[in-house]
Amino acid sequence: MKYLKPKSLTWWSAFASLAAGVFIASEPLHGLSDFVVVINNMTMGMSAPVLINAGLFGIGLRAAV
């Protein structure tokens, strides 16, 4: 599998960004607004689409290298 590289730190950092963006975007579904506030503070207020796109870009960039 070209895109799944669990031994790569770059892959994990991109996956964390992607997961954080999906978690923020799905807040109305799970209702864990306190955790969303913590993630927003950790990412300095970056919006969910920006985090998701950064994660996808990082995973795609890692696969290309």
Buried (B, 14 or more C-beta within 10 A) or exposed (E): EEEEBEEBEEBBBBBEBBBBBEBBBEBEEEEEEEEBEEBBEEBEEBEBEEBBBBBBEBBEEBBEE
